[in-house]
Amino acid sequence: MALQESGHSYVSVEFEVFGKVQGVYFTKYCRDRSTELDIVGWVKNSKKGTIMGKMQGPKSNVEVMIGWLSNEGSPGSKIERCDLMNFEYLARKEFNGFSIRF
């Protein structure tokens, strides 16, 4: 089933990145890249060795960030995969800025 554009200017998606993604400044690079792309939300290290987060922003920018999370990452990281959950359209962003959570 294809998602239809519904006039909302922003999209929201949760993500989890698997692989060698902790101890390589992944959360810092993720925050910096998101800020450059006018994406808001949060990112954190999970207890099971993955990176988890939620991002919201213009659809095209979020798609660029999904590509970064799936293929590029921080220097020294080795991404196995990036799972996306709870994709939705938003009328407005729910966060101010992009933060690293602990």
TIMI-2910 file (N, C-alpha, C, CB; in pm, 1 decimal, decimal comma, always signed):
<rs>
+----------+----------+----------+----------+----------+----------+----------+----------+----------+----------+----------+----------+------+
!      n_x !      n_y !      n_z !     ca_x !     ca_y !     ca_z !      c_x !      c_y !      c_z !     cb_x !     cb_y !     cb_z ! resn !
+----------+----------+----------+----------+----------+----------+----------+----------+----------+----------+----------+----------+------+
!    +84,5 !   -118,4 !     +0,0 !     +0,0 !     +0,0 !     +0,0 !    +88,8 !   +124,5 !     +0,0 !    -96,0 !     -0,1 !   +122,6 !  Met !
!    +75,3 !   +209,3 !    -96,8 !   +156,8 !   +330,0 !   -107,7 !   +102,5 !   +438,8 !    -16,1 !   +161,2 !   +379,8 !   -253,2 !  Ala !
!   +193,4 !   +510,9 !    +45,8 !   +152,9 !   +626,0 !   +126,9 !   +119,6 !   +742,2 !    +33,8 !   +265,4 !   +666,4 !   +228,4 !  Leu !
!    +12,5 !   +807,9 !    +61,9 !    -27,8 !   +922,2 !    -19,1 !    +15,3 !  +1051,3 !    +50,1 !   -181,0 !   +921,4 !    -43,7 !  Gln !
!    +67,1 !  +1146,5 !    -27,6 !    +95,2 !  +1279,4 !    +26,6 !    -38,1 !  +1338,1 !    +70,3 !   +167,9 !  +1372,4 !    -79,1 !  Glu !
!    -40,7 !  +1393,3 !   +190,9 !   -168,4 !  +1444,7 !   +240,1 !   -160,0 !  +1593,2 !   +273,3 !   -212,8 !  +1366,5 !   +363,1 !  Ser !
!    -69,2 !  +1665,0 !   +206,5 !    -60,0 !  +1807,3 !   +228,7 !    +24,3 !  +1846,7 !   +347,5 !   -193,8 !  +1862,4 !   +244,9 !  Gly !
!    +72,9 !  +1747,9 !   +424,4 !   +160,3 !  +1778,3 !   +537,7 !   +301,4 !  +1803,3 !   +485,9 !   +159,3 !  +1662,5 !   +642,3 !  His !
!   +369,2 !  +1897,8 !   +548,1 !   +500,3 !  +1934,3 !   +497,5 !   +613,6 !  +1853,4 !   +559,4 !   +524,2 !  +2079,5 !   +521,3 !  Ser !
!   +584,2 !  +1781,1 !   +667,1 !   +689,9 !  +1707,9 !   +736,2 !   +656,8 !  +1560,2 !   +748,5 !   +713,5 !  +1767,1 !   +873,8 !  Tyr !
!   +763,3 !  +1480,3 !   +758,9 !   +746,4 !  +1338,7 !   +788,0 !   +822,9 !  +1307,0 !   +916,0 !   +795,8 !  +1249,8 !   +669,0 !  Val !
!   +780,8 !  +1200,1 !   +981,1 !   +844,4 !  +1152,7 !  +1103,8 !   +872,4 !  +1004,4 !  +1086,8 !   +754,5 !  +1179,6 !  +1229,9 !  Ser !
!   +989,5 !   +961,2 !  +1132,9 !  +1021,2 !   +818,5 !  +1126,7 !  +1116,6 !   +783,5 !  +1240,7 !  +1083,8 !   +780,8 !   +988,7 !  Val !
!  +1097,0 !   +665,8 !  +1298,2 !  +1188,7 !   +612,9 !  +1398,4 !  +1286,7 !   +520,2 !  +1327,2 !  +1111,8 !   +537,8 !  +1513,1 !  Glu !
!  +1409,5 !   +513,1 !  +1380,2 !  +1510,4 !   +430,1 !  +1315,8 !  +1592,8 !   +354,9 !  +1418,9 !  +1601,2 !   +515,3 !  +1227,8 !  Phe !
!  +1648,6 !   +242,1 !  +1374,0 !  +1744,0 !   +165,8 !  +1454,5 !  +1853,0 !   +116,1 !  +1360,8 !  +1674,3 !    +46,2 !  +1530,1 !  Glu !
!  +1977,2 !   +148,4 !  +1393,1 !  +2090,8 !   +113,7 !  +1308,4 !  +2170,2 !     +2,2 !  +1375,1 !  +2180,9 !   +237,6 !  +1281,9 !  Val !
!  +2196,5 !   -103,9 !  +1298,8 !  +2267,2 !   -222,0 !  +1348,3 !  +2406,6 !   -227,6 !  +1286,9 !  +2188,3 !   -351,6 !  +1316,0 !  Phe !
!  +2499,6 !   -288,1 !  +1358,7 !  +2636,9 !   -303,2 !  +1310,0 !  +2734,1 !   -250,0 !  +1412,3 !  +2656,2 !   -231,2 !  +1175,9 !  Gly !
!  +2853,4 !   -213,6 !  +1366,5 !  +2952,3 !   -151,6 !  +1455,7 !  +2923,3 !     -1,9 !  +1454,9 !  +3102,3 !   -182,7 !  +1410,0 !  Lys !
!  +2833,4 !    +38,7 !  +1543,9 !  +2785,8 !   +177,3 !  +1542,4 !  +2802,4 !   +247,8 !  +1677,1 !  +2640,4 !   +180,7 !  +1501,6 !  Val !
!  +2851,8 !   +177,5 !  +1777,5 !  +2878,8 !   +242,5 !  +1906,1 !  +3029,2 !   +255,5 !  +1924,1 !  +2815,7 !   +162,7 !  +2024,3 !  Gln !
!  +3070,5 !   +362,8 !  +1992,2 !  +3212,6 !   +386,9 !  +2013,6 !  +3282,0 !   +448,6 !  +1893,7 !  +3280,4 !   +259,1 !  +2049,2 !  Gly !
!  +3204,4 !   +496,2 !  +1796,1 !  +3260,6 !   +559,3 !  +1675,7 !  +3195,6 !   +696,1 !  +1650,7 !  +3240,9 !   +467,3 !  +1552,2 !  Val !
!  +3149,3 !   +759,6 !  +1757,7 !  +3088,9 !   +894,3 !  +1751,8 !  +2968,5 !   +901,4 !  +1658,4 !  +3192,8 !   +995,7 !  +1706,9 !  Tyr !
!  +2898,3 !   +789,1 !  +1641,8 !  +2785,0 !   +784,2 !  +1549,1 !  +2676,7 !   +883,7 !  +1588,8 !  +2726,5 !   +642,9 !  +1543,9 !  Phe !
!  +2646,3 !   +891,7 !  +1719,7 !  +2537,7 !   +981,2 !  +1762,8 !  +2573,0 !  +1127,0 !  +1735,0 !  +2508,1 !   +961,9 !  +1912,8 !  Thr !
!  +2698,4 !  +1165,6 !  +1756,4 !  +2741,6 !  +1303,3 !  +1730,7 !  +2730,9 !  +1336,5 !  +1581,7 !  +2886,4 !  +1324,4 !  +1779,6 !  Lys !
!  +2782,4 !  +1246,9 !  +1496,3 !  +2773,9 !  +1270,3 !  +1352,1 !  +2628,8 !  +1273,2 !  +1305,1 !  +2851,6 !  +1162,4 !  +1275,8 !  Tyr !
!  +2545,8 !  +1186,8 !  +1363,4 !  +2403,5 !  +1183,2 !  +1329,2 !  +2337,3 !  +1316,0 !  +1363,9 !  +2332,6 !  +1067,2 !  +1402,4 !  Cys !
!  +2366,4 !  +1368,9 !  +1483,4 !  +2309,4 !  +1497,0 !  +1524,5 !  +2355,8 !  +1608,8 !  +1431,0 !  +2348,6 !  +1529,3 !  +1670,3 !  Arg !
!  +2485,5 !  +1612,5 !  +1401,2 !  +2539,3 !  +1719,4 !  +1316,4 !  +2479,9 !  +1713,9 !  +1175,7 !  +2692,4 !  +1709,6 !  +1308,9 !  Asp !
!  +2470,7 !  +1594,3 !  +1119,4 !  +2415,2 !  +1577,6 !   +983,3 !  +2266,2 !  +1615,4 !   +981,3 !  +2434,0 !  +1430,2 !   +933,6 !  Arg !
!  +2193,0 !  +1575,5 !  +1084,3 !  +2050,6 !  +1609,2 !  +1092,0 !  +2030,6 !  +1759,8 !  +1101,0 !  +1985,5 !  +1540,4 !  +1212,6 !  Ser !
!  +2113,2 !  +1825,8 !  +1181,4 !  +2103,0 !  +1971,0 !  +1195,7 !  +2128,1 !  +2039,8 !  +1061,6 !  +2202,8 !  +2022,1 !  +1301,7 !  Thr !
!  +2227,7 !  +1993,6 !   +986,7 !  +2256,3 !  +2049,0 !   +853,6 !  +2134,9 !  +2036,3 !   +761,1 !  +2377,9 !  +1977,8 !   +791,0 !  Glu !
!  +2058,9 !  +1928,4 !   +778,4 !  +1945,0 !  +1899,5 !   +690,1 !  +1811,8 !  +1953,6 !   +743,4 !  +1933,4 !  +1749,9 !   +669,5 !  Leu !
!  +1815,9 !  +2035,8 !   +848,6 !  +1693,6 !  +2092,2 !   +907,6 !  +1599,8 !  +1981,9 !   +957,6 !  +1620,6 !  +2180,5 !   +804,7 !  Asp !
!  +1660,3 !  +1877,9 !  +1015,3 !  +1585,2 !  +1766,4 !  +1073,0 !  +1593,3 !  +1777,9 !  +1224,5 !  +1640,4 !  +1627,8 !  +1023,7 !  Ile !
!  +1480,3 !  +1757,4 !  +1291,0 !  +1475,8 !  +1760,2 !  +1437,1 !  +1449,2 !  +1619,4 !  +1489,2 !  +1366,9 !  +1859,3 !  +1487,8 !  Val !
!  +1474,9 !  +1599,3 !  +1618,8 !  +1448,6 !  +1469,5 !  +1679,1 !  +1554,2 !  +1435,5 !  +1781,7 !  +1442,4 !  +1361,3 !  +1572,8 !  Gly !
!  +1585,8 !  +1306,4 !  +1790,8 !  +1682,7 !  +1260,6 !  +1889,7 !  +1748,4 !  +1130,7 !  +1844,6 !  +1615,3 !  +1241,5 !  +2026,1 !  Trp !
!  +1862,7 !  +1100,3 !  +1908,1 !  +1935,2 !   +976,8 !  +1879,6 !  +2001,5 !   +931,7 !  +2009,6 !  +2041,7 !   +996,8 !  +1764,6 !  Val !
!  +2018,2 !   +799,3 !  +2025,3 !  +2086,8 !   +748,3 !  +2144,9 !  +2145,9 !   +611,0 !  +2117,8 !  +1990,1 !   +741,5 !  +2264,7 !  Lys !
!  +2241,8 !   +572,8 !  +2201,1 !  +2294,1 !   +436,6 !  +2202,4 !  +2195,1 !   +349,3 !  +2278,4 !  +2437,0 !   +430,4 !  +2267,3 !  Asn !
!  +2162,8 !   +231,8 !  +2224,8 !  +2075,6 !   +140,2 !  +2298,0 !  +2160,4 !    +43,2 !  +2379,5 !  +1982,4 !    +63,0 !  +2201,0 !  Ser !
!  +2095,9 !    -23,2 !  +2475,0 !  +2166,4 !   -120,3 !  +2558,9 !  +2208,8 !   -244,1 !  +2480,0 !  +2078,3 !   -161,8 !  +2676,1 !  Lys !
!  +2145,5 !   -267,6 !  +2365,0 !  +2179,2 !   -388,0 !  +2287,5 !  +2281,8 !   -361,3 !  +2176,6 !  +2053,0 !   -446,3 !  +2226,3 !  Lys !
!  +2347,5 !   -243,7 !  +2180,9 !  +2456,6 !   -217,9 !  +2087,6 !  +2416,2 !   -152,2 !  +1956,8 !  +2524,3 !   -343,7 !  +2057,5 !  Gly !
!  +2291,8 !   -107,4 !  +1947,6 !  +2246,5 !    -39,1 !  +1826,7 !  +2234,7 !   +111,0 !  +1853,0 !  +2110,9 !    -96,8 !  +1778,7 !  Thr !
!  +2204,4 !   +185,5 !  +1749,7 !  +2172,3 !   +327,9 !  +1760,5 !  +2023,4 !   +340,4 !  +1731,3 !  +2259,6 !   +416,9 !  +1661,3 !  Ile !
!  +1950,0 !   +410,3 !  +1819,2 !  +1806,5 !   +429,9 !  +1799,6 !  +1775,1 !   +578,1 !  +1797,5 !  +1725,3 !   +358,9 !  +1910,0 !  Met !
!  +1668,4 !   +614,8 !  +1728,6 !  +1629,2 !   +754,5 !  +1729,6 !  +1499,5 !   +779,3 !  +1657,1 !  +1736,3 !   +837,7 !  +1669,3 !  Gly !
!  +1465,2 !   +906,5 !  +1651,5 !  +1345,1 !   +951,3 !  +1581,2 !  +1380,1 !  +1082,0 !  +1513,4 !  +1222,0 !   +967,8 !  +1678,5 !  Lys !
!  +1340,8 !  +1096,1 !  +1388,1 !  +1369,9 !  +1219,8 !  +1315,5 !  +1245,3 !  +1270,9 !  +1245,0 !  +1482,9 !  +1197,8 !  +1213,8 !  Met !
!  +1238,9 !  +1403,7 !  +1234,5 !  +1126,9 !  +1469,7 !  +1168,9 !  +1181,0 !  +1585,6 !  +1086,2 !  +1021,6 !  +1519,1 !  +1272,9 !  Gln !
!  +1126,5 !  +1600,0 !   +966,8 !  +1169,6 !  +1709,6 !   +880,2 !  +1105,7 !  +1697,9 !   +743,8 !  +1321,6 !  +1711,8 !   +867,0 !  Gly !
!  +1149,2 !  +1782,6 !   +650,4 !  +1098,2 !  +1773,7 !   +512,9 !  +1126,9 !  +1634,0 !   +456,4 !  +1162,6 !  +1884,1 !   +422,3 !  Pro !
!  +1031,1 !  +1578,5 !   +383,2 !  +1042,0 !  +1439,9 !   +334,8 !  +1171,7 !  +1415,6 !   +257,7 !   +922,5 !  +1405,9 !   +245,8 !  Lys !
!  +1208,8 !  +1506,1 !   +167,6 !  +1329,1 !  +1484,1 !    +86,8 !  +1454,1 !  +1482,9 !   +174,9 !  +1341,8 !  +1593,0 !    -21,8 !  Ser !
!  +1458,0 !  +1567,1 !   +279,0 !  +1573,2 !  +1570,5 !   +369,2 !  +1579,5 !  +1444,7 !   +455,0 !  +1567,5 !  +1694,6 !   +458,7 !  Asn !
!  +1463,3 !  +1398,9 !   +500,6 !  +1459,1 !  +1275,6 !   +579,6 !  +1506,7 !  +1158,2 !   +494,3 !  +1315,7 !  +1249,1 !   +633,6 !  Val !
!  +1471,7 !  +1157,6 !   +365,3 !  +1518,1 !  +1050,5 !   +276,0 !  +1670,2 !  +1053,2 !   +261,8 !  +1451,9 !  +1063,4 !   +137,3 !  Glu !
!  +1730,1 !  +1173,8 !   +255,0 !  +1875,9 !  +1186,0 !   +250,7 !  +1936,4 !  +1128,1 !   +378,5 !  +1918,5 !  +1334,2 !   +232,7 !  Val !
!  +1874,9 !  +1160,4 !   +492,7 !  +1926,2 !  +1112,8 !   +621,5 !  +1911,7 !   +961,3 !   +634,1 !  +1853,1 !  +1182,4 !   +737,2 !  Met !
!  +1803,8 !   +905,2 !   +581,4 !  +1786,7 !   +758,9 !   +581,9 !  +1901,4 !   +694,2 !   +504,2 !  +1648,6 !   +718,1 !   +519,9 !  Ile !
!  +1937,9 !   +755,4 !   +391,5 !  +2051,9 !   +704,9 !   +314,0 !  +2181,2 !   +709,2 !   +394,5 !  +2068,6 !   +785,6 !   +185,6 !  Gly !
!  +2201,7 !   +818,6 !   +469,5 !  +2321,8 !   +833,3 !   +552,8 !  +2323,0 !   +725,3 !   +661,7 !  +2327,8 !   +975,6 !   +616,9 !  Trp !
!  +2206,8 !   +705,3 !   +726,6 !  +2196,3 !   +605,4 !   +834,0 !  +2214,0 !   +463,5 !   +781,3 !  +2061,3 !   +617,6 !   +904,5 !  Leu !
!  +2173,6 !   +439,4 !   +657,1 !  +2175,1 !   +304,5 !   +599,7 !  +2309,2 !   +268,2 !   +538,0 !  +2067,1 !   +291,9 !   +495,3 !  Ser !
!  +2381,7 !   +368,1 !   +485,4 !  +2499,0 !   +338,0 !   +403,0 !  +2628,0 !   +406,3 !   +444,3 !  +2470,4 !   +374,2 !   +264,6 !  Asn !
!  +2619,8 !   +525,7 !   +503,0 !  +2740,1 !   +604,4 !   +527,1 !  +2782,5 !   +600,5 !   +673,4 !  +2717,8 !   +747,7 !   +483,8 !  Glu !
!  +2707,1 !   +665,9 !   +759,9 !  +2739,8 !   +667,5 !   +901,9 !  +2865,0 !   +746,4 !   +933,3 !  +2755,7 !   +528,1 !   +951,6 !  Gly !
!  +2911,1 !   +733,6 !  +1056,3 !  +3030,3 !   +806,3 !  +1099,9 !  +3156,4 !   +733,1 !  +1054,0 !  +3030,7 !   +823,3 !  +1253,7 !  Ser !
!  +3269,3 !   +807,3 !  +1046,5 !  +3395,8 !   +738,9 !  +1012,8 !  +3422,5 !   +627,6 !  +1114,2 !  +3515,5 !   +840,2 !  +1010,3 !  Pro !
!  +3459,6 !   +511,1 !  +1067,5 !  +3487,2 !   +399,1 !  +1158,1 !  +3367,3 !   +310,7 !  +1186,2 !  +3539,6 !   +451,0 !  +1286,9 !  Gly !
!  +3247,9 !   +355,7 !  +1148,4 !  +3130,0 !   +271,1 !  +1170,0 !  +3120,3 !   +167,0 !  +1058,5 !  +3000,3 !   +356,9 !  +1175,8 !  Ser !
!  +3050,3 !    +59,1 !  +1087,1 !  +3025,9 !    -46,8 !   +987,3 !  +2879,1 !    -85,5 !  +1000,5 !  +3122,1 !   -173,2 !  +1008,7 !  Lys !
!  +2797,3 !    -31,3 !   +911,5 !  +2652,1 !    -48,5 !   +921,0 !  +2610,1 !   -180,0 !   +856,9 !  +2578,5 !    +69,5 !   +853,9 !  Ile !
!  +2534,6 !   -259,2 !   +932,3 !  +2476,0 !   -381,7 !   +876,6 !  +2341,7 !   -349,8 !   +811,7 !  +2458,7 !   -490,0 !   +987,0 !  Glu !
!  +2257,9 !   -277,4 !   +886,0 !  +2128,0 !   -240,2 !   +830,8 !  +2067,2 !   -129,0 !   +914,8 !  +2033,2 !   -362,5 !   +825,0 !  Arg !
!  +1967,3 !    -62,3 !   +857,0 !  +1891,5 !    +40,2 !   +927,7 !  +1743,7 !     +5,7 !   +914,0 !  +1922,4 !   +184,2 !   +871,8 !  Cys !
!  +1679,1 !    -22,6 !  +1026,8 !  +1535,4 !    -51,6 !  +1027,4 !  +1458,5 !    +77,8 !  +1051,5 !  +1500,0 !   -158,0 !  +1136,1 !  Asp !
!  +1348,8 !    +97,0 !   +978,7 !  +1263,4 !   +214,7 !   +992,6 !  +1126,9 !   +171,7 !  +1043,9 !  +1250,1 !   +290,4 !   +857,6 !  Leu !
!  +1073,1 !   +248,6 !  +1139,0 !   +943,9 !   +215,9 !  +1198,1 !   +858,9 !   +341,7 !  +1210,5 !   +962,0 !   +149,1 !  +1335,9 !  Met !
!   +727,0 !   +322,5 !  +1211,9 !   +631,7 !   +429,3 !  +1245,5 !   +646,1 !   +554,4 !  +1159,4 !   +647,8 !   +467,3 !  +1389,6 !  Asn !
!   +654,3 !   +534,7 !  +1028,1 !   +659,1 !   +647,4 !   +934,6 !   +523,2 !   +717,1 !   +933,2 !   +698,3 !   +599,6 !   +791,1 !  Phe !
!   +523,3 !   +849,2 !   +944,4 !   +397,1 !   +923,4 !   +937,5 !   +419,3 !  +1065,2 !   +886,1 !   +329,8 !   +927,6 !  +1075,2 !  Glu !
!   +312,7 !  +1122,5 !   +832,4 !   +315,0 !  +1262,8 !   +790,3 !   +271,8 !  +1350,5 !   +906,9 !   +222,8 !  +1285,9 !   +666,9 !  Tyr !
!   +333,8 !  +1467,1 !   +917,5 !   +303,8 !  +1560,8 !  +1025,6 !   +268,9 !  +1697,6 !   +970,0 !   +422,2 !  +1571,8 !  +1121,8 !  Leu !
!   +183,8 !  +1769,4 !  +1039,2 !   +155,2 !  +1908,0 !  +1003,3 !   +267,4 !  +1998,8 !  +1053,0 !    +19,1 !  +1952,8 !  +1061,8 !  Ala !
!   +328,2 !  +1961,2 !  +1166,4 !   +439,1 !  +2040,9 !  +1221,4 !   +533,4 !  +1949,4 !  +1298,3 !   +386,1 !  +2155,2 !  +1314,0 !  Arg !
!   +658,1 !  +1994,3 !  +1312,2 !   +757,1 !  +1916,6 !  +1386,0 !   +724,4 !  +1917,8 !  +1535,3 !   +899,2 !  +1971,9 !  +1361,2 !  Lys !
!   +756,8 !  +1808,5 !  +1604,3 !   +726,3 !  +1793,0 !  +1746,7 !   +847,2 !  +1819,7 !  +1835,5 !   +673,7 !  +1653,7 !  +1773,4 !  Glu !
!   +963,8 !  +1845,1 !  +1777,8 !  +1085,9 !  +1868,5 !  +1854,8 !  +1146,4 !  +2002,7 !  +1816,4 !  +1188,1 !  +1754,7 !  +1832,0 !  Phe !
!  +1222,0 !  +2059,9 !  +1909,0 !  +1304,1 !  +2176,6 !  +1877,8 !  +1448,5 !  +2129,9 !  +1873,1 !  +1284,3 !  +2292,2 !  +1983,3 !  Asn !
!  +1506,2 !  +2129,1 !  +1755,6 !  +1644,0 !  +2085,5 !  +1742,9 !  +1659,7 !  +1934,6 !  +1746,8 !  +1725,7 !  +2146,5 !  +1850,7 !  Gly !
!  +1785,8 !  +1891,2 !  +1740,9 !  +1817,4 !  +1748,7 !  +1738,5 !  +1910,3 !  +1720,3 !  +1855,7 !  +1882,9 !  +1705,9 !  +1601,9 !  Phe !
!  +1872,1 !  +1627,2 !  +1943,0 !  +1949,3 !  +1603,5 !  +2064,8 !  +2002,2 !  +1461,4 !  +2072,2 !  +1864,6 !  +1632,6 !  +2186,7 !  Ser !
!  +2108,7 !  +1446,0 !  +2149,3 !  +2162,0 !  +1314,3 !  +2182,4 !  +2108,5 !  +1279,6 !  +2320,6 !  +2320,7 !  +1311,6 !  +2178,3 !  Ile !
!  +2041,0 !  +1166,9 !  +2331,1 !  +1985,1 !  +1123,6 !  +2460,1 !  +2074,8 !  +1019,8 !  +2523,9 !  +1843,0 !  +1066,9 !  +2442,5 !  Arg !
!  +2069,1 !  +1013,6 !  +2654,7 !  +2152,4 !   +916,6 !  +2729,4 !  +2066,5 !   +828,5 !  +2817,3 !  +2257,7 !   +989,2 !  +2815,6 !  Phe !
+----------+----------+----------+----------+----------+----------+----------+----------+----------+----------+----------+----------+------+
</rs>
